[in-house]
Amino acid sequence: MAKSDPLAFTTSALPLSLDQWTTSAPVEDLVVRDWLQSLEALPSKLQALESEPVRIKVLEQCLSILSAEQQETLHALHANCLLRELELRAAGTAMIYVQLVIPDATLRAYPWLAELADSDLDTLLEGMPGITRGEFEFSQLSAEHGLAQRAQVKIEAGERAAVFARRRVLTLNGHALLVQEVFLPTLWSPAANRVVLVASE
């Protein structure tokens, strides 16, 4: 199978207005859609395509403030939150940026969320009672969007680019948190065999 131009993914594959979240993922490219809609934990999905171990690196964990939109999405009474930022690295390169937004009420109910170190939350929650996973929302974020900018600044990307992202709300016995995942342009790099491998499955 011929490799597609990865830049085309960030300009035309998602026929939506930039920076708008939607619950459908009308992506023409099967590779991109497969990653966006995957229910598999992303570290495991990425590891299946890599010969070397996938590394989860904590970029930053700090106290922050929910945006008005996040506060509404999470039905949070207060704006204080814990912000946790990670990157998934394969072959020494950042492939996926992950941001956990944990409202103060959720953190008080589950203080261990501040002690995850480099563990994957999805894996830890597997089989845990009282977990509800909301529906994914998808977007193509412009290079100027706050989440896209933060992701690419944190991973020290050179040239900024539009990116695909998804998010969903998880609830732990009624206590909500937001998981946002940004798929970096390196994931679609034509130099990486993962594009062909996924497309041929």
VOMI-972661 format. One record per atom (N, C-alpha, C, CB): residue in one letter; x negated, y, z. Coordinates in steps of 0.05 Angstrom, whole numbers, plus 5000, padded with zeros to 4 digits. Glycine has a CB too. Layout:
BEGIN
AXYZ/...
This chain:
BEGIN
M498349765000/M500050005000/M498350255000/M501950005024/A498850444983/A497250694982/A497850855006/A497850844956/K495750995015/K496151165039/K497251435031/K493451205053/S499251525046/S500551775040/S498752005051/S503351795052/D499252245040/D497852475050/D498952545078/D498152715031/P497352535100/P498452595126/P499452875129/P496352535147/L498453065113/L499453335115/L502253355105/L497653525099/A503053175088/A505853175078/A507753115101/A506252985055/F506852945120/F508552875143/F509353125158/F507152675161/T507553315160/T508053545178/T509353775163/T505453635190/T509953745137/T511153965123/T513853895111/T509354055101/S514253635104/S516653575089/S518053315098/S516053555061/A516953165116/A518052905122/A520552925139/A516052725135/L520853135154/L523053165172/L524753405163/L522153205201/P527053355149/P528653575138/P530353715159/P530353465116/L528953845178/L530353985200/L529154265202/L530153835226/S530554445215/S529354695222/S527154645242/S531554895233/L524954785239/L522754745257/L523554815286/L520354925249/D522454665305/D522754725333/D525654675344/D522055015339/Q527254525329/Q529954455338/Q529954165346/Q532054515316/W531054105370/W531253825379/W533853695370/W531053805410/T533653445361/T536053305351/T535853015360/T536253325320/T538152885363/T538252605372/T537952415348/T540852545387/S537752515324/S537252345301/S534452405290/S539452385279/A533352205277/A530652235266/A530652175236/A528552055281/P531752355220/P531952305191/P529252345177/P534052485179/V527352175185/V524652205173/V524452005149/V522452145194/E523652105127/E523451935103/E521151735106/E523052105078/D518951825117/D516651645119/D517051435141/D514051815125/L516851185133/L517450965151/L515450945174/L517550695136/V513051025170/V511051005191/V511651205213/V508251075179/V512251455205/V512951655225/V515451575240/V513351925211/R517551485226/R520051415239/R519651185258/R522151345218/D517950995250/D517350765268/D516250855295/D515450565254/W514351045294/W513151145319/W515151315335/W510751315313/L516651485321/L518551655336/L520751485350/L519851845316/Q521751285337/Q523951135348/Q523150885365/Q525751045326/S520550845367/S519650605381/S520550605411/S516650585379/L521550375420/L522250335448/L519950215463/L524750165450/E517950125449/E515550015463/E513950235476/E513849855442/A512750165499/A510950365512/A508750435492/A509750245538/L508250695489/L506450785468/L503550685472/L506351085468/P502550665497/P499850545500/P499750255489/P499050545529/S501850105493/S501849825483/S502049825453/S504249675495/K503749995442/K504050015413/K501450085400/K506250205405/L500150285411/L497550375400/L495450155403/L496650635413/Q495450025426/Q493449815431/Q493649585411/Q493649715459/A496049525403/A496549305384/A495149355357/A499449255380/L494549605351/L493249675326/L490249735328/L494649915314/E489249715353/E486449795358/E484849555367/E486350025378/S482349545359/S480549335368/S479249415395/S478349275347/E478949675400/E477849765425/E480049845444/E475850005420/P479449835470/P481549905490/P482550195486/P480549865518/V485150225488/V486350495488/V486050615516/V489450485480/R485250855517/R484750985543/R486851195549/R481951115543/I487851195573/I489751405582/I488051605599/I492151295599/K487951855590/K486352055604/K488152275615/K484252175585/V487852325641/V489352545653/V488052805646/V489552515684/L489552985633/L488453245625/L488853455647/L489853345599/E491153445659/E491653635681/E494153555696/E491953935671/Q494153605722/Q496553565739/Q496653805757/Q496453295755/C498853955756/C499054205771/C501954275776/C497654435756/L502354455796/L504954565801/L505654765779/L505154695829/S508154775771/S508954955750/S511855035754/S508654815722/I512955175734/I515655275735/I517155175710/I515755585736/L519555065715/L521254975692/L522055215676/L523654815703/S522155175650/S523455385633/S526455365638/S522755335602/A527855575629/A530755575632/A532055335617/A531955835622/E530955275594/E531955045578/E531454785592/E530855045550/Q529054755604/Q528454505618/Q530154485643/Q525454505626/Q530554705657/Q532254695681/Q535054605675/Q532254965695/E536054705652/E538754625644/E538854325635/E539754795620/T536854245620/T536653965611/T536553765634/T534253925593/L535053845655/L534653665678/L536653715701/L531853705689/H538553905697/H540453975717/H539154025744/H542553745720/A536854175742/A535254225766/A536254485780/A532254255759/L536654475806/L537654705821/L535454915824/L538654625848/H532954815825/H530654995829/H528654965807/H529354945857/A527055165802/A525255165778/A522555045784/A524955445768/N521855005809/N519254885816/N518954605805/N518754895846/C516654535795/C516254265785/C513254195786/C517254245756/L512753935781/L510053835777/L509753775748/L509553575795/L507553885736/L506953835708/L504653655706/L506454105693/R505053435692/R502953225689/R502353185659/R503752955702/E499853215651/E499153205623/E497052995618/E498153475613/L497552825597/L495852605591/L495252595561/L497152335600/E493252455554/E492752395526/E492252095523/E490452555514/L493151975501/L492451705494/L490251715474/L494951545484/R488051585480/R485751595463/R485151315451/R483251695478/A484451315426/A483651065412/A481151135396/A485950945394/A479150955397/A476650995383/A475451275389/A477150965352/G475851355413/G474651605422/G476051855413/G471851625412/T478451825402/T479952055391/T482752065404/T480252035360/A483652305411/A486352345422/A488352305400/A486652625434/M490352135405/M492452065385/M495152165394/M492551765382/I495752155419/I498452235429/I498052395455/I500251985434/Y499552615457/Y499552785481/Y502152725495/Y499253085474/V502052685522/V504352625538/V504552825560/V504252335549/Q506952935564/Q507453125585/Q509853035602/Q508053415573/L509353005628/L511552945647/L512253195662/L510652715666/V514853255662/V515853495677/V517553385699/V517453695657/I516653415724/I517953285747/I519053505765/I515953105762/P521653545766/P522753755784/P522153695813/P525753765780/D522153905829/D521353885857/D523053685872/D521554165870/A525653685866/A527453495881/A526753205875/A530353555873/T526053155850/T525152875842/T522552805856/T524952855811/L520752995857/L518152945869/L518452895899/L516253175864/R520253045912/R520752995941/R521952715946/R522653215952/A523652625927/A524852365930/A522852145924/A527352335912/Y521052195905/Y519051995897/Y516252115896/Y519851885869/P515052165919/P512452295920/P510252145906/P511652335949/W510551875902/W508551725888/W508251805859/W509251425889/L510151965849/L509852065821/L507452265819/L512352205813/A506552365841/A504152545841/A501652385844/A504452745863/E501852125846/E499451955851/E499151735830/E499651825879/L499851795805/L499851595784/L497051555773/L501751675762/A495251745777/A492551735766/A492851695735/A490851505779/D491451485724/D491551445695/D493451225688/D488851385684/S495451165705/S497450965699/S499551065680/S498750865725/D500650885665/D502850945646/D505550925661/D502750765621/L507051135661/L509651135676/L511550925665/L510851415674/D511750895639/D513650705627/D513050425637/D513450715597/T510550355639/T509750085648/T510350055677/T506650045643/L509950255693/L510550245722/L513550215727/L509450485736/L515150335711/L518050335715/L519350075704/L519350575702/E517849925689/E518949675677/E520049495699/E516849535660/G522649435697/G523849245716/G524649375743/G522049025722/M524049635747/M524849765771/M527849825771/M523150025775/P529249765793/P532149815793/P532750115795/P533449665817/G535050185784/G535950465786/G534850655766/G535350565813/I533550545745/I532350715724/I534250735701/I529550595715/T534750985693/T536351035669/T534651195649/T538951195676/R534551095625/R533051235604/R534951365585/R531251035588/G534751635583/G536451785565/G535851735536/G536352075572/E537451845519/E537151825490/E534752005481/E539651905475/F533151895463/F530952055452/F532052295436/F529151885434/E530652515438/E531052745420/E528452785405/E531853005436/F528652875380/F526352895363/F526153175351/F526552685340/S523653245344/S523253505332/S520653505316/S523253735353/Q520553685296/Q518053755284/Q517454035295/Q518253755252/L515254055309/L514554305323/L512554455306/L513354245351/S513054705302/S511154875287/S508654905304/S512355155281/A506454985291/A503955025305/A504155245326/A501755095285/E506155415323/E506555635343/E508255555366/E507655875329/H509655325365/H511355245387/H509755205412/H512954995379/G510855275435/G509355255460/G508354975466/G511055345482/L509954775462/L509154495468/L506954405449/L511454305467/A507254475423/A505154405404/A502554545410/A506154465375/Q502754795417/Q500354945423/Q498954835448/Q500955235428/R500554775469/R499354665493/R497954405488/R501454645515/A499354225473/A498253965467/A495553995453/A500153805450/Q495454165433/Q492954175417/Q490754335430/Q493654305390/V491454515448/V489454655464/V488254455484/V490654895479/K490054305497/K489154115518/K487253905506/K491453985531/I487853805482/I486053605471/I483753725455/I487753415453/E483653985456/E481454135443/E481354075413/E478754065455/A483754085401/A483954055372/A482754305358/A486854015362/G481654265335/G480554495320/G482754655308/G478554395299/E483454585284/E485554735270/E488354655280/E485454675239/R489954845286/R492654785296/R494454695273/R493855035310/A496354525279/A498154415258/A500954365269/A497054155245/A502854355252/A505554265260/A505353965268/A507654305237/V507053885287/V506853615297/V509653505301/V505253605324/F509853245301/F512353115309/F512353065339/F512752845293/A514653075351/A514853035380/A517552905386/A514553295395/R517652775409/R520152675419/R520252715449/R520452375413/R522652715460/R522952745489/R525452595498/R523153045497/R525452535524/R527852425536/R527752455566/R528252125528/V530152445578/V530352475607/V530452195619/V532852645615/L528852145639/L529051905655/L530151975682/L526151775659/T531851805693/T532951855720/T532251615738/T535951905719/L531351675761/L530651475782/L532751505804/L527751505793/N534751325803/N536951345822/N538051625824/N535951245850/G538551735800/G539852005799/G537952235799/G541652035821/H535352195803/H533352405803/H531952415776/H531252365826/A532152645762/A531352665735/A528452765732/A533152845719/L527152675710/L524652795701/L524652785670/L522152635713/L523052955658/L522952975629/L520252865619/L523353265620/V520352695599/V517952595586/V517852695557/V517952275586/Q515752845551/Q515352955524/Q512852835511/Q515353265524/E513052735487/E510752605474/E510352745447/E511352305470/V507852825442/V507152955417/V505252775402/V505753235423/F505952715377/F504352545360/F502452715344/F506252375341/L499952695350/L497852865339/L497152795311/L495352865357/P496252985294/P495652925266/P493552705263/P494553175253/T491952655283/T489952445281/T491252165279/T488052445305/L493652135289/L495051875288/L495651805259/L497651885304/W496052005242/W496651945214/W494251965196/W498852135204/S491851985207/S489452025191/S489051805171/S486952045210/P488551875145/P488151675125/P485651505130/P487951795098/A483951605148/A481551455155/A482151225174/A479451635167/A484551225185/A485351025205/A487050805192/A486751155229/N486350555197/N487950335186/N490650315197/N486450075189/R491250445220/R493850415234/R496150495215/R493850575260/V495650695197/V497850785179/V498650555161/V496851025162/V496750415150/V497450185133/V498549955149/V494850095117/L497449905172/L498349675188/L501249705196/L496649645213/V502049945205/V504749985214/V506649965190/V505150255227/A505850085168/A507650085144/A508049815132/A506450275124/S506249635137/S506449365125/S507849165143/S503649265118/E508649245167/E509949065186/E512748995176/E510049175214/
